[in-house]
Amino acid sequence: MRLFSIAGILLLMISSGCSGGRSDDRPAIAVSFEPQAWMLKQIAGDDFEIITLLPAGSDPETYQPSIGTMKGLGKSEAFFTLGTDGFEQSLTSNISSNFPGLKVVDCTENVEKIIGTHGYHDHEGVEFDPHMLASIKNCIRIADNMTRYMTIIQPEKAETYMEAGEKLKLRLQAMDDSISNMNLTGKSFAMRHPSLSYLARDYGLTQIALQASGKEASPIQLRRQMEQMKDSGTKVFIMEKEHASPGDDETANQLGLKTIEVSLNSEEWLSDLMKTANEINRY
């Protein structure tokens, strides 16, 4: 049921065509997330139609591939994946049989993943924390991998892509340096879902999440976490669009926390990461 009858979807694709919406004669590349699409745009410019499979603001852990998702893959030359659980895993496990000509590119080479639970993103059965794009350091490596693969896909533009990729990496490095210079080590923040474990790891922060193993905290667990927030001097509550809850405002108000709204699956994710760091640094 999760893949919703691939054969049926493919029949619909054949009958309706694989244009994926507007007419576009450019070759296409599929990516999973909006931040990837933005980075690939900086590298390749307008040479390719970039198809983003996960809609902005959607939760990758619960998203189910749609007919539109499959149509986007069907017209693409390559699929740039991060190999996370959820919809990416369900897609890549069936690509070889349904799209044998599609090149699947793992863009996580040299990315430092948070493996297992270790107090971070501790869904049962999940090998590593999937929110790699919450680390600017990881984004630098992902951008480097995408640049290298683009020079293979279109070697005649290799020099152009390398120059653009280097420019992007310098921009990301400048942001990383800026946050590092804030010296956030020892500070803490709270949020419902532990989506910023990589940000916490990179800059010595403590992340206090209201969920445990992907489930809402029990009253006892919630009481302990609220005590931890008070004891650690937590001042900021991050409200993530992809895991929003009506109770977040009330929780933040009870604790006297400053609320910040962010989206980690949008083209504005870098601005939101910088905003998060600035607000934590301010309080």
N, C-alpha and C positions, 0 to 999 in steps of 0.2 A: 504493500500500500504506500510505503514511503516514496517510492519512485513513480507511483501512479501509472503503472502499466506503460513502460517505455515503448513497447510496440504500438500501443494506441496513440501515444504522443507523436511518434514518428509518422504514422499514417496521417495525422492531422497536419503535420509539417509538410508532407508531400502534397496534400490536397490544397493547402493554403499558401504554399511557397515558403521559402526560408528568408524572406527579405528582412524580417525582424523590424518592421515598421517602415520608416522612410526609405526611399531609394538612395543607395549609396554604393558607388562603384569602387570605392577603396577596399583593399583587403582588410579583414577584421581580425582583431585579437580580443579574446575574452579574458576578463579578470574577475575576481570574486568580489572585491570590495571597492568602495568609492575612493579611499586613499590610494589604493593601487592605481586606479584609473587616472587620478590626478598626477601621480608620479610618472606614469607611462606617458602621459600627455606632455610633460616637461621634457622627456627624453626623445620621443618620436614626433612631436609636433602634430601636424595634421596628416601625416603619411598613412595612418591607419584609422579605421573606425574602431573605437574602443568600446566594447560591450561590457557593461557591469552587470553581473548576474544577481547580486544581492541588492535589493532596493535600499536607498539611503534610509537610515533610521530603523532598519529591520534587525532582528536578533538572529545572528548566524547559527545559534545553537538550536533554534526551534523552526527556522525557515524551511519550508518544503519547496523543492524545485517545481516551477510552474511550466506550462506549455511555452510561455515566452522565454523562460530560461533555456529550455532545450532548443528552441529555435535559434537563440543567440549562439549557443555552442555549435549548432549545425552549420552556421555560415562562417565560423572562425577558422583561422589557420593554426592558432595556438591558444592554449588555455593556461594563463599564468596563475598558479595556485599557491596557497600557503600551506596546504595539506592539513587543515584543521578538521576536527570532528564536526559533525552536523552535515549541512548541505554539501560542503566540498567533498567530504568523504563519500557520500552517497552518489555524487556525480562521477567522481574519478573511478570508482569501483565498477562503473558500467560503461565508461567511455570506450574502452578497447573493443567491445562487441558492437556498440551502437554507432560510434564515430571512429572507425579504424584509422582514418587519415588525420585525425586531430592530434597535434603534438601537445602533450601535457608537460608543462615546465614548472618544476619546483623552485620557487624563488627564495627558499629559506636556507640555502647553503651559507654556512658560517654565522647564521643567526643563533644567538645565545638564548635558547628556550628555557623556560622555567619548567623543569621536569617534575612530575608527580604533584603531591599536594604541598607539603612544606609550608602550610599556613597561607597559601595563596589561593589560586583558583582550583578548588578541590572537588570537582564533580567526580563521582565514582566512575571508574573505567576510563577517564580521560588521561591520556599519556602525558600531555603537556598543556600548559596554559595557552589558550588559542589567541589571546589578545596581544599578539606580537607588535601590532601597529601602534600600540600605546607606548612603545619605546622608540625614541628618535634615533638612538644608536642602532636599533634593529632596522629602522627604516633606511638608514644609510646603507646597510648591507643588502637589503632587499632592492634598493635602487641600483646598487652596483650589479647585482645579479640580473636584473631586468635589462640593464644597459648591455651587458655582455651577450645576453640571448638575442637582443635586437640586432646586434652586429652580425650574428649568425643568420638570423632570418632575412636580413637585407644587407648583405656585405658591402654593396656599393655605397651605402650611407654610413658605413662604420665610423668614419672620422667624425661626421656630424653628430652621430649618436653619442660617441665617446665624449665629445666636447660638451654636449648638453647634459649628459649624465654627470660629468665632473662639476658643472655649474650647480646642478641640483644637490649633489653631495656637499658642496661647500655651503650652500644655503642651510641644509639640515645640520651640518656641523656647527655653524654659527648659532643656531637655536640651541643645540645641545650644550655648547659652551656657555651660552647665556644663562641657562638653567643651572648648570654646574656651579657657576660663579655666585649664585644665590646662597649656596651652602645651606641646603634644606635638611641636612642630616639631623635626625632626631625628632623632626616634626612629624605630625600625624594628620590624617584626614579620614573621614568616614564616607561610606557610600553603601547602597543596598547590595549591588552585585560586585564582586571583586574584579572589576575590569581593568584596574590600573595597577596591577601587581608589578608590571614591568617598569612603570614610572616610579613606583616605590622602590624597586630594586636598584634602578639606575642612580637614584639621588639620595638613598639612605633614609627614605620615608617609611612610616608605619601606616599601613592600610587597615582600617577597621571596617569589616563588612557585616551587613545585617542578614546575610544569607550564609548557610553552611551546607556544603555538598550540594549546591544548587537548589536548596529548599529554604523556606522561610525559617528564621531562627525561632526556637521555642521560647516561651516567656522567660524561662530561666536563662537561656543563652542570651536573649535580648537584654536582660537585666545586667548580665556580666559584661556585655559589649558596651552598654551605656556607662557602666562604671569605668571600663577601660578608657572610654572617651574622656571622661572627667579626669581620671588620674593622669592621662597623658597630655592633658591640656589641648585636646582637639578643638579647633575653632571653625573648621570648614566641613560642610556636607556636600558631596558631589552628587548631583542629580543627573544620571545618565539617561538620555532619551530612549535608548534601546532597552533599558530595564526599569522604566519609570513605574512608580507606585503612588497611588493617591495618599498613602500614609507617610510619605517621605517628608512632606512639608511639616506635618504635625510632629514627627520625630525630631526634626531639626529645631523646631520652635521650642519643644520641651527642653532641649539641651542648650538652647541659645546659640545655635550654630549658624554661621553665614552659609547660605545655599548658593551653589553655582550649577548652572545647567550646561551640559556638554553633550556632544554626539561624537562617538568614536567611529562611526561609519558614515562619514560625510566628507566633502572636499574641505570642510573647515576644521578637520580634526587637529591639524597642527596649531591653529589659532586657539582651539579649545585646550590643548595640552599646555600651551604657554599661559593661557588664562588661569588654568588650574594651578600651575606653579607660582604665578604671580600672587594669587589670592592666598595660597598657603604661606608664602613668604611674608605677606603683609600682616598676618595675624599671629 
